[in-house]
Amino acid sequence: MKRNNITSVTVYCASSTQIDECYFEAARRLGMLLAQKEIRIINGAGSMGLMATVSDAALDAGGKVTGVIPSFMVEQGWHHQQLSELRITDTMHERKQLMADLSEGVVALPGGCGTLEELLEIITWKQLGLYIHPIVILNTNGYFDALIKQLDHAVDEHFMRQQHKAIWQVASTPDEAVELLYTTPLWDRSVRKLAAI
């Protein structure tokens, strides 16, 4: 099987600090693994929660992290100040576009509305052929079970095609998530004709 050349990965995740330790453990493991593989992390530059945990673990392991954050968040002092690189955008929309443009894959860790919105948007972009790289849902502690069930239900009810289930992959551990980045085939842009049901 051909393995993808992965040098940078966007990681979506929560900024909340009031979550179970199992989520922090998975975030630390993911950050360390990506650093060991010399994969640059692209994230939202947050200074708290899982976002900071992934960044700190990668940096501690000698990895590189590029944070992308809109200027209004920098003005609030929400940005991590020890990242390898900080890219400041004017808007949230520009932030998400740049995070996608810089990456050769996506890993979504558990999170709230912001994380879910980012994940569903990148799934939509891939469905439309605008993003061709692997999208991996890291389902720590079964967090995404309900979302995965809803996506399956959308297919069952013909709001999406059966082929669209290949847009995302689900991993139960950080190690599995990293392996899926390498082994998930790149998306064929021609499938955008399948976007319509």
TAQUIJO-V236444 format. One record per run of one state. SS is the DSSP state (alpha for helix, beta for strand, coil for the rest). FROM is the first residue (numbers start at 0). LEN is the number of residues. Records with the same first field share a line. If there is no record, write none. Layout:
# TAQUIJO-V236444
SS: FROM-LEN / FROM-LEN
This chain:
# TAQUIJO-V236444
coil: 0-7 / 12-8 / 36-3 / 43-2 / 46-2 / 60-4 / 75-3 / 79-5 / 89-2 / 101-3 / 108-4 / 127-6 / 138-1 / 142-2 / 156-5 / 167-1 / 171-2 / 183-5 / 194-3
beta: 7-5 / 39-4 / 45-1 / 64-6 / 78-1 / 84-5 / 104-4 / 133-5 / 168-3
alpha: 20-16 / 48-12 / 70-5 / 91-10 / 112-15 / 139-3 / 144-12 / 161-6 / 173-10 / 188-6
